[in-house]
């Protein structure tokens, strides 16, 4: 979305915007997936720098 917005690609931005789920359970699952990914990355980074 950021890339489409920065490129002023209105059609691409709108297509991505409408693909965002509105169901709270789907949003929650997506957010949990992102948080898990971030936590995994941070843990791996900590292990490499310790």
Secondary structure, DSSP 8 states (H G I E B T S, - for coil): -HHHHHTT-HHHHHHHHHTS---HHHHHHHHHHHHHHHHHHHHHHHHHH-
